[in-house]
Structure formats: structure tokens, C-alpha cells
Amino acid sequence: MKITCFIEYHIKPEHRQKFQHYAEQWGQIIPQLGGELIGYFLPYEGTNHIAYGLISFSHLADYEAYREQLKSHPKGIANFGFAMKEKFIINEKRTFLEVVPSTYWKTAI
């Protein structure tokens, strides 16, 4: 069963560029560690302090293995450190979603 980790970030709007940099770094790290990165999303219009990250895994066990690998991944450690030092993330919340297989990655016909 494919699951998606849906991460909601509350960010400081004045540090949007720092969050973008943070997201770009995960864009390199996540696929290396087995995650299927759907993407990171910055606020565009409307609420200006909420951003999202979506990462899919084949199973919850794959996510747990990914999280364990992050603890010793040099670039992952550095990216977490960057976020802690710069304090542009106010908080984050993770929700795990199960995909409806017949709807996943549908494109326009």
C-alpha cells in the first residue's frame, strides 16, 4: 500500500527564500534515501505562512527506514541544522495518507 507523508509547515513569510533553499536540498536528499518526492510547495496567494512537502513510500516501513537513514546522512544533518540555525520554520505537522491507486498521478487527457 503506497503512503504519502504530507508535511504542513508554518513558516516565517519573510524567510520564504530560506525555506525554498531548504526544500531544494531535500529535493536532492529524499530520492537518494528511497523516498518518492512529489514536491515541496510554497505559498503563492492567500495564506502566506503555510508550505507543504509531499513524499510517497511503498510502505510505512520504507518511511521508517528512510527516517533512520536521515539520522546519519551528512546532507540531511546539515539541512536540519540550517533550519534550526535560521529559525524560518515555526512548526510542522505530518499526516500519513493512503493513496487511492486509480487516482494517483493522473494527467490531462
N, CA, C and O atoms as CSV, one atom per row, in Angstrom:
chain,resi,resn,atom,element,x,y,z
A,1,MET,N,N,0.844,-1.164,0.000
A,1,MET,CA,C,0.000,0.000,0.000
A,1,MET,C,C,0.897,1.238,0.000
A,1,MET,O,O,1.712,1.414,0.905
A,2,LYS,N,N,0.751,2.077,-0.992
A,2,LYS,CA,C,1.532,3.314,-1.071
A,2,LYS,C,C,0.978,4.307,-0.057
A,2,LYS,O,O,-0.234,4.482,0.071
A,3,ILE,N,N,1.896,4.953,0.658
A,3,ILE,CA,C,1.506,6.007,1.592
A,3,ILE,C,C,2.236,7.294,1.216
A,3,ILE,O,O,3.322,7.267,0.637
A,4,THR,N,N,1.624,8.400,1.555
A,4,THR,CA,C,2.254,9.702,1.338
A,4,THR,C,C,2.339,10.431,2.656
A,4,THR,O,O,1.353,10.567,3.380
A,5,CYS,N,N,3.529,10.894,2.951
A,5,CYS,CA,C,3.756,11.729,4.125
A,5,CYS,C,C,3.482,13.169,3.679
A,5,CYS,O,O,4.202,13.727,2.851
A,6,PHE,N,N,2.444,13.744,4.238
A,6,PHE,CA,C,2.011,15.097,3.915
A,6,PHE,C,C,2.488,15.984,5.060
A,6,PHE,O,O,1.997,15.875,6.184
A,7,ILE,N,N,3.446,16.862,4.772
A,7,ILE,CA,C,4.032,17.711,5.810
A,7,ILE,C,C,3.527,19.135,5.616
A,7,ILE,O,O,3.686,19.728,4.549
A,8,GLU,N,N,2.922,19.663,6.658
A,8,GLU,CA,C,2.474,21.059,6.640
A,8,GLU,C,C,3.442,21.859,7.496
A,8,GLU,O,O,3.638,21.564,8.674
A,9,TYR,N,N,4.037,22.865,6.893
A,9,TYR,CA,C,4.983,23.732,7.583
A,9,TYR,C,C,4.344,25.099,7.821
A,9,TYR,O,O,3.689,25.644,6.932
A,10,HIS,N,N,4.528,25.639,8.990
A,10,HIS,CA,C,4.216,27.033,9.241
A,10,HIS,C,C,5.568,27.738,9.226
A,10,HIS,O,O,6.440,27.470,10.052
A,11,ILE,N,N,5.716,28.642,8.269
A,11,ILE,CA,C,6.998,29.319,8.071
A,11,ILE,C,C,6.857,30.818,8.306
A,11,ILE,O,O,5.755,31.367,8.302
A,12,LYS,N,N,7.986,31.456,8.507
A,12,LYS,CA,C,8.002,32.917,8.603
A,12,LYS,C,C,7.983,33.450,7.173
A,12,LYS,O,O,8.917,33.199,6.412
A,13,PRO,N,N,6.928,34.184,6.796
A,13,PRO,CA,C,6.805,34.650,5.409
A,13,PRO,C,C,8.017,35.431,4.909
A,13,PRO,O,O,8.358,35.364,3.728
A,14,GLU,N,N,8.660,36.164,5.797
A,14,GLU,CA,C,9.816,36.960,5.375
A,14,GLU,C,C,11.037,36.099,5.071
A,14,GLU,O,O,12.041,36.600,4.564
A,15,HIS,N,N,10.955,34.797,5.380
A,15,HIS,CA,C,12.063,33.882,5.119
A,15,HIS,C,C,11.693,32.824,4.070
A,15,HIS,O,O,12.188,31.697,4.100
A,16,ARG,N,N,10.836,33.206,3.170
A,16,ARG,CA,C,10.387,32.302,2.093
A,16,ARG,C,C,11.574,31.724,1.306
A,16,ARG,O,O,11.584,30.537,0.980
A,17,GLN,N,N,12.565,32.560,1.004
A,17,GLN,CA,C,13.730,32.107,0.229
A,17,GLN,C,C,14.535,31.060,0.989
A,17,GLN,O,O,15.068,30.128,0.388
A,18,LYS,N,N,14.624,31.210,2.296
A,18,LYS,CA,C,15.344,30.219,3.096
A,18,LYS,C,C,14.608,28.886,3.074
A,18,LYS,O,O,15.232,27.828,2.994
A,19,PHE,N,N,13.277,28.938,3.146
A,19,PHE,CA,C,12.518,27.692,3.065
A,19,PHE,C,C,12.690,27.069,1.683
A,19,PHE,O,O,12.809,25.849,1.565
A,20,GLN,N,N,12.705,27.885,0.651
A,20,GLN,CA,C,12.911,27.350,-0.708
A,20,GLN,C,C,14.251,26.632,-0.799
A,20,GLN,O,O,14.331,25.544,-1.369
A,21,HIS,N,N,15.291,27.220,-0.249
A,21,HIS,CA,C,16.614,26.586,-0.242
A,21,HIS,C,C,16.550,25.249,0.505
A,21,HIS,O,O,17.071,24.238,0.034
A,22,TYR,N,N,15.916,25.259,1.655
A,22,TYR,CA,C,15.737,24.051,2.475
A,22,TYR,C,C,15.039,22.959,1.658
A,22,TYR,O,O,15.480,21.809,1.646
A,23,ALA,N,N,13.959,23.321,0.982
A,23,ALA,CA,C,13.209,22.366,0.164
A,23,ALA,C,C,14.060,21.833,-0.994
A,23,ALA,O,O,14.023,20.641,-1.300
A,24,GLU,N,N,14.815,22.711,-1.626
A,24,GLU,CA,C,15.673,22.282,-2.740
A,24,GLU,C,C,16.712,21.259,-2.276
A,24,GLU,O,O,17.039,20.325,-3.007
A,25,GLN,N,N,17.221,21.439,-1.072
A,25,GLN,CA,C,18.185,20.468,-0.545
A,25,GLN,C,C,17.514,19.106,-0.357
A,25,GLN,O,O,18.103,18.078,-0.692
A,26,TRP,N,N,16.288,19.089,0.175
A,26,TRP,CA,C,15.567,17.816,0.322
A,26,TRP,C,C,15.301,17.193,-1.036
A,26,TRP,O,O,15.226,15.971,-1.160
A,27,GLY,N,N,15.160,18.025,-2.050
A,27,GLY,CA,C,14.937,17.513,-3.399
A,27,GLY,C,C,16.081,16.635,-3.900
A,27,GLY,O,O,15.883,15.781,-4.764
A,28,GLN,N,N,17.265,16.848,-3.360
A,28,GLN,CA,C,18.416,16.009,-3.695
A,28,GLN,C,C,18.532,14.816,-2.750
A,28,GLN,O,O,18.916,13.723,-3.165
A,29,ILE,N,N,18.201,15.030,-1.486
A,29,ILE,CA,C,18.421,14.012,-0.450
A,29,ILE,C,C,17.353,12.922,-0.455
A,29,ILE,O,O,17.677,11.735,-0.413
A,30,ILE,N,N,16.105,13.310,-0.504
A,30,ILE,CA,C,14.994,12.356,-0.359
A,30,ILE,C,C,15.056,11.217,-1.365
A,30,ILE,O,O,14.942,10.061,-0.958
A,31,PRO,N,N,15.232,11.480,-2.665
A,31,PRO,CA,C,15.295,10.360,-3.619
A,31,PRO,C,C,16.480,9.421,-3.371
A,31,PRO,O,O,16.382,8.220,-3.620
A,32,GLN,N,N,17.592,9.966,-2.884
A,32,GLN,CA,C,18.760,9.129,-2.581
A,32,GLN,C,C,18.462,8.119,-1.484
A,32,GLN,O,O,19.068,7.049,-1.435
A,33,LEU,N,N,17.520,8.463,-0.599
A,33,LEU,CA,C,17.217,7.611,0.546
A,33,LEU,C,C,15.938,6.797,0.353
A,33,LEU,O,O,15.432,6.202,1.305
A,34,GLY,N,N,15.415,6.767,-0.872
A,34,GLY,CA,C,14.284,5.888,-1.174
A,34,GLY,C,C,12.917,6.521,-1.172
A,34,GLY,O,O,11.924,5.829,-1.396
A,35,GLY,N,N,12.831,7.800,-0.929
A,35,GLY,CA,C,11.533,8.469,-0.969
A,35,GLY,C,C,11.180,8.904,-2.377
A,35,GLY,O,O,12.058,9.267,-3.160
A,36,GLU,N,N,9.910,8.868,-2.697
A,36,GLU,CA,C,9.409,9.363,-3.982
A,36,GLU,C,C,8.904,10.779,-3.722
A,36,GLU,O,O,7.785,10.972,-3.248
A,37,LEU,N,N,9.731,11.755,-4.033
A,37,LEU,CA,C,9.387,13.142,-3.732
A,37,LEU,C,C,8.360,13.656,-4.734
A,37,LEU,O,O,8.639,13.774,-5.927
A,38,ILE,N,N,7.175,13.956,-4.229
A,38,ILE,CA,C,6.151,14.570,-5.067
A,38,ILE,C,C,6.474,16.043,-5.223
A,38,ILE,O,O,6.342,16.604,-6.310
A,39,GLY,N,N,6.899,16.669,-4.131
A,39,GLY,CA,C,7.333,18.052,-4.223
A,39,GLY,C,C,7.143,18.824,-2.946
A,39,GLY,O,O,6.464,18.392,-2.015
A,40,TYR,N,N,7.771,19.989,-2.934
A,40,TYR,CA,C,7.577,20.975,-1.881
A,40,TYR,C,C,6.828,22.129,-2.512
A,40,TYR,O,O,7.020,22.443,-3.686
A,41,PHE,N,N,5.970,22.760,-1.721
A,41,PHE,CA,C,5.101,23.803,-2.238
A,41,PHE,C,C,5.139,25.010,-1.313
A,41,PHE,O,O,4.897,24.904,-0.110
A,42,LEU,N,N,5.448,26.162,-1.906
A,42,LEU,CA,C,5.478,27.426,-1.177
A,42,LEU,C,C,4.137,28.134,-1.325
A,42,LEU,O,O,3.428,27.913,-2.306
A,43,PRO,N,N,3.781,28.982,-0.364
A,43,PRO,CA,C,2.562,29.767,-0.526
A,43,PRO,C,C,2.702,30.703,-1.727
A,43,PRO,O,O,3.758,31.295,-1.950
A,44,TYR,N,N,1.647,30.819,-2.473
A,44,TYR,CA,C,1.669,31.667,-3.666
A,44,TYR,C,C,0.717,32.851,-3.510
A,44,TYR,O,O,1.088,34.006,-3.722
A,45,GLU,N,N,-0.503,32.534,-3.139
A,45,GLU,CA,C,-1.514,33.576,-2.958
A,45,GLU,C,C,-2.383,33.167,-1.777
A,45,GLU,O,O,-2.561,31.975,-1.527
A,46,GLY,N,N,-2.911,34.110,-1.068
A,46,GLY,CA,C,-3.728,33.790,0.100
A,46,GLY,C,C,-2.840,33.682,1.325
A,46,GLY,O,O,-1.986,34.539,1.550
A,47,THR,N,N,-3.031,32.645,2.114
A,47,THR,CA,C,-2.242,32.436,3.317
A,47,THR,C,C,-0.763,32.396,2.950
A,47,THR,O,O,-0.357,31.620,2.086
A,48,ASN,N,N,0.038,33.227,3.602
A,48,ASN,CA,C,1.437,33.345,3.185
A,48,ASN,C,C,2.432,32.677,4.137
A,48,ASN,O,O,3.640,32.881,4.011
A,49,HIS,N,N,1.940,31.891,5.079
A,49,HIS,CA,C,2.849,31.281,6.048
A,49,HIS,C,C,2.758,29.755,6.090
A,49,HIS,O,O,3.324,29.131,6.988
A,50,ILE,N,N,2.064,29.156,5.146
A,50,ILE,CA,C,1.923,27.703,5.135
A,50,ILE,C,C,2.544,27.140,3.860
A,50,ILE,O,O,2.216,27.558,2.749
A,51,ALA,N,N,3.442,26.189,4.049
A,51,ALA,CA,C,4.096,25.492,2.933
A,51,ALA,C,C,3.875,23.996,3.144
A,51,ALA,O,O,3.515,23.561,4.238
A,52,TYR,N,N,4.094,23.216,2.088
A,52,TYR,CA,C,3.849,21.779,2.162
A,52,TYR,C,C,4.992,20.996,1.528
A,52,TYR,O,O,5.692,21.485,0.641
A,53,GLY,N,N,5.156,19.789,1.999
A,53,GLY,CA,C,6.058,18.818,1.387
A,53,GLY,C,C,5.317,17.495,1.310
A,53,GLY,O,O,4.660,17.090,2.269
A,54,LEU,N,N,5.419,16.818,0.171
A,54,LEU,CA,C,4.755,15.528,-0.014
A,54,LEU,C,C,5.763,14.504,-0.500
A,54,LEU,O,O,6.435,14.701,-1.512
A,55,ILE,N,N,5.859,13.400,0.244
A,55,ILE,CA,C,6.804,12.334,-0.081
A,55,ILE,C,C,6.062,11.013,0.009
A,55,ILE,O,O,5.411,10.730,1.015
A,56,SER,N,N,6.158,10.203,-1.037
A,56,SER,CA,C,5.484,8.901,-1.028
A,56,SER,C,C,6.479,7.769,-0.794
A,56,SER,O,O,7.660,7.868,-1.128
A,57,PHE,N,N,5.964,6.701,-0.215
A,57,PHE,CA,C,6.726,5.486,0.059
A,57,PHE,C,C,5.825,4.292,-0.241
A,57,PHE,O,O,4.600,4.388,-0.154
A,58,SER,N,N,6.432,3.191,-0.587
A,58,SER,CA,C,5.649,1.988,-0.879
A,58,SER,C,C,4.922,1.470,0.356
A,58,SER,O,O,3.803,0.966,0.265
A,59,HIS,N,N,5.567,1.600,1.507
A,59,HIS,CA,C,5.006,1.102,2.765
A,59,HIS,C,C,5.478,1.988,3.912
A,59,HIS,O,O,6.471,2.702,3.771
A,60,LEU,N,N,4.785,1.952,5.035
A,60,LEU,CA,C,5.195,2.716,6.202
A,60,LEU,C,C,6.587,2.294,6.668
A,60,LEU,O,O,7.361,3.120,7.150
A,61,ALA,N,N,6.902,1.009,6.524
A,61,ALA,CA,C,8.236,0.522,6.913
A,61,ALA,C,C,9.327,1.211,6.087
A,61,ALA,O,O,10.419,1.459,6.597
A,62,ASP,N,N,9.045,1.518,4.826
A,62,ASP,CA,C,10.017,2.231,3.987
A,62,ASP,C,C,10.238,3.647,4.512
A,62,ASP,O,O,11.361,4.152,4.499
A,63,TYR,N,N,9.169,4.282,4.971
A,63,TYR,CA,C,9.305,5.619,5.562
A,63,TYR,C,C,10.154,5.541,6.831
A,63,TYR,O,O,11.035,6.373,7.049
A,64,GLU,N,N,9.884,4.546,7.655
A,64,GLU,CA,C,10.636,4.408,8.896
A,64,GLU,C,C,12.121,4.163,8.620
A,64,GLU,O,O,12.978,4.693,9.327
A,65,ALA,N,N,12.427,3.363,7.596
A,65,ALA,CA,C,13.827,3.126,7.207
A,65,ALA,C,C,14.465,4.422,6.701
A,65,ALA,O,O,15.620,4.711,7.012
A,66,TYR,N,N,13.717,5.193,5.929
A,66,TYR,CA,C,14.174,6.479,5.414
A,66,TYR,C,C,14.526,7.418,6.578
A,66,TYR,O,O,15.586,8.045,6.577
A,67,ARG,N,N,13.626,7.510,7.572
A,67,ARG,CA,C,13.869,8.381,8.718
A,67,ARG,C,C,15.110,7.947,9.498
A,67,ARG,O,O,15.856,8.785,10.005
A,68,GLU,N,N,15.323,6.652,9.590
A,68,GLU,CA,C,16.506,6.134,10.295
A,68,GLU,C,C,17.785,6.519,9.538
A,68,GLU,O,O,18.780,6.908,10.150
A,69,GLN,N,N,17.750,6.408,8.205
A,69,GLN,CA,C,18.922,6.775,7.393
A,69,GLN,C,C,19.242,8.264,7.511
A,69,GLN,O,O,20.407,8.659,7.480
A,70,LEU,N,N,18.200,9.086,7.645
A,70,LEU,CA,C,18.403,10.533,7.753
A,70,LEU,C,C,19.272,10.912,8.951
A,70,LEU,O,O,19.994,11.908,8.910
A,71,LYS,N,N,19.200,10.120,10.007
A,71,LYS,CA,C,19.946,10.430,11.232
A,71,LYS,C,C,21.451,10.454,11.021
A,71,LYS,O,O,22.175,11.112,11.768
A,72,SER,N,N,21.931,9.729,9.991
A,72,SER,CA,C,23.370,9.684,9.755
A,72,SER,C,C,23.767,10.229,8.376
A,72,SER,O,O,24.939,10.166,8.003
A,73,HIS,N,N,22.812,10.755,7.627
A,73,HIS,CA,C,23.109,11.286,6.286
A,73,HIS,C,C,23.687,12.702,6.431
A,73,HIS,O,O,23.002,13.592,6.935
A,74,PRO,N,N,24.943,12.923,5.993
A,74,PRO,CA,C,25.589,14.234,6.195
A,74,PRO,C,C,24.791,15.418,5.647
A,74,PRO,O,O,24.687,16.447,6.314
A,75,LYS,N,N,24.235,15.289,4.459
A,75,LYS,CA,C,23.477,16.409,3.885
A,75,LYS,C,C,22.148,16.604,4.609
A,75,LYS,O,O,21.674,17.733,4.743
A,76,GLY,N,N,21.549,15.521,5.072
A,76,GLY,CA,C,20.320,15.629,5.850
A,76,GLY,C,C,20.567,16.331,7.180
A,76,GLY,O,O,19.802,17.206,7.586
A,77,ILE,N,N,21.636,15.938,7.846
A,77,ILE,CA,C,22.007,16.563,9.119
A,77,ILE,C,C,22.271,18.054,8.904
A,77,ILE,O,O,21.843,18.889,9.700
A,78,ALA,N,N,22.975,18.376,7.830
A,78,ALA,CA,C,23.285,19.784,7.533
A,78,ALA,C,C,22.013,20.584,7.245
A,78,ALA,O,O,21.897,21.735,7.666
A,79,ASN,N,N,21.062,19.981,6.532
A,79,ASN,CA,C,19.836,20.703,6.203
A,79,ASN,C,C,18.975,20.926,7.449
A,79,ASN,O,O,18.398,22.000,7.617
A,80,PHE,N,N,18.888,19.928,8.315
A,80,PHE,CA,C,18.188,20.126,9.587
A,80,PHE,C,C,18.875,21.229,10.387
A,80,PHE,O,O,18.208,22.071,10.989
A,81,GLY,N,N,20.204,21.224,10.395
A,81,GLY,CA,C,20.967,22.243,11.112
A,81,GLY,C,C,20.715,23.638,10.572
A,81,GLY,O,O,20.596,24.595,11.338
A,82,PHE,N,N,20.633,23.755,9.252
A,82,PHE,CA,C,20.332,25.036,8.607
A,82,PHE,C,C,18.981,25.561,9.093
A,82,PHE,O,O,18.856,26.735,9.441
A,83,ALA,N,N,17.975,24.691,9.117
A,83,ALA,CA,C,16.640,25.110,9.566
A,83,ALA,C,C,16.654,25.523,11.036
A,83,ALA,O,O,16.012,26.505,11.410
A,84,MET,N,N,17.372,24.790,11.860
A,84,MET,CA,C,17.436,25.123,13.287
A,84,MET,C,C,18.153,26.461,13.507
A,84,MET,O,O,17.728,27.276,14.326
A,85,LYS,N,N,19.234,26.672,12.770
A,85,LYS,CA,C,20.019,27.903,12.930
A,85,LYS,C,C,19.233,29.125,12.454
A,85,LYS,O,O,19.214,30.159,13.123
A,86,GLU,N,N,18.589,28.999,11.299
A,86,GLU,CA,C,17.915,30.145,10.679
A,86,GLU,C,C,16.504,30.390,11.221
A,86,GLU,O,O,15.966,31.486,11.065
A,87,LYS,N,N,15.906,29.387,11.851
A,87,LYS,CA,C,14.601,29.516,12.516
A,87,LYS,C,C,13.489,30.048,11.614
A,87,LYS,O,O,12.690,30.880,12.044
A,88,PHE,N,N,13.430,29.578,10.371
A,88,PHE,CA,C,12.373,30.022,9.467
A,88,PHE,C,C,11.140,29.120,9.504
A,88,PHE,O,O,10.095,29.472,8.956
A,89,ILE,N,N,11.261,27.957,10.149
A,89,ILE,CA,C,10.113,27.066,10.326
A,89,ILE,C,C,9.601,27.262,11.752
A,89,ILE,O,O,10.337,27.067,12.719
A,90,ILE,N,N,8.339,27.648,11.867
A,90,ILE,CA,C,7.729,27.856,13.180
A,90,ILE,C,C,7.320,26.509,13.763
A,90,ILE,O,O,7.604,26.219,14.926
A,91,ASN,N,N,6.660,25.694,12.962
A,91,ASN,CA,C,6.333,24.323,13.354
A,91,ASN,C,C,5.965,23.523,12.118
A,91,ASN,O,O,5.773,24.074,11.034
A,92,GLU,N,N,5.871,22.228,12.299
A,92,GLU,CA,C,5.485,21.354,11.197
A,92,GLU,C,C,4.631,20.222,11.729
A,92,GLU,O,O,4.729,19.834,12.893
A,93,LYS,N,N,3.799,19.707,10.854
A,93,LYS,CA,C,2.874,18.639,11.220
A,93,LYS,C,C,2.891,17.601,10.102
A,93,LYS,O,O,2.822,17.948,8.923
A,94,ARG,N,N,2.984,16.335,10.475
A,94,ARG,CA,C,2.987,15.249,9.497
A,94,ARG,C,C,1.682,14.471,9.575
A,94,ARG,O,O,1.198,14.137,10.657
A,95,THR,N,N,1.128,14.193,8.406
A,95,THR,CA,C,-0.045,13.346,8.279
A,95,THR,C,C,0.289,12.283,7.246
A,95,THR,O,O,0.889,12.583,6.214
A,96,PHE,N,N,-0.092,11.049,7.516
A,96,PHE,CA,C,0.164,9.971,6.569
A,96,PHE,C,C,-1.131,9.610,5.865
A,96,PHE,O,O,-2.146,9.308,6.493
A,97,LEU,N,N,-1.066,9.650,4.557
A,97,LEU,CA,C,-2.241,9.418,3.729
A,97,LEU,C,C,-2.057,8.168,2.885
A,97,LEU,O,O,-0.953,7.856,2.438
A,98,GLU,N,N,-3.151,7.465,2.678
A,98,GLU,CA,C,-3.148,6.305,1.785
A,98,GLU,C,C,-3.704,6.768,0.447
A,98,GLU,O,O,-4.763,7.394,0.389
A,99,VAL,N,N,-3.004,6.465,-0.602
A,99,VAL,CA,C,-3.422,6.887,-1.935
A,99,VAL,C,C,-4.562,5.996,-2.443
A,99,VAL,O,O,-4.607,4.797,-2.168
A,100,VAL,N,N,-5.465,6.607,-3.178
A,100,VAL,CA,C,-6.461,5.849,-3.931
A,100,VAL,C,C,-5.770,5.531,-5.259
A,100,VAL,O,O,-5.622,6.421,-6.096
A,101,PRO,N,N,-5.346,4.288,-5.471
A,101,PRO,CA,C,-4.469,3.950,-6.605
A,101,PRO,C,C,-4.964,4.417,-7.973
A,101,PRO,O,O,-4.161,4.847,-8.801
A,102,SER,N,N,-6.238,4.343,-8.216
A,102,SER,CA,C,-6.757,4.717,-9.539
A,102,SER,C,C,-6.719,6.215,-9.793
A,102,SER,O,O,-7.013,6.666,-10.901
A,103,THR,N,N,-6.356,6.997,-8.766
A,103,THR,CA,C,-6.299,8.455,-8.934
A,103,THR,C,C,-4.890,9.018,-8.899
A,103,THR,O,O,-4.707,10.218,-9.103
A,104,TYR,N,N,-3.902,8.193,-8.648
A,104,TYR,CA,C,-2.545,8.677,-8.416
A,104,TYR,C,C,-1.858,9.126,-9.697
A,104,TYR,O,O,-1.790,8.372,-10.667
A,105,TRP,N,N,-1.354,10.342,-9.700
A,105,TRP,CA,C,-0.601,10.940,-10.804
A,105,TRP,C,C,-1.357,10.918,-12.118
A,105,TRP,O,O,-0.790,10.559,-13.150
A,106,LYS,N,N,-2.622,11.292,-12.099
A,106,LYS,CA,C,-3.421,11.392,-13.326
A,106,LYS,C,C,-3.014,12.670,-14.051
A,106,LYS,O,O,-2.843,13.719,-13.430
A,107,THR,N,N,-2.863,12.575,-15.348
A,107,THR,CA,C,-2.542,13.756,-16.153
A,107,THR,C,C,-3.711,14.069,-17.088
A,107,THR,O,O,-4.597,13.239,-17.297
A,108,ALA,N,N,-3.696,15.262,-17.635
A,108,ALA,CA,C,-4.765,15.673,-18.555
A,108,ALA,C,C,-4.768,14.783,-19.799
A,108,ALA,O,O,-3.724,14.360,-20.297
A,109,ILE,N,N,-5.937,14.527,-20.258
A,109,ILE,CA,C,-6.075,13.679,-21.465
A,109,ILE,C,C,-6.190,14.559,-22.692
A,109,ILE,O,O,-6.314,14.052,-23.807
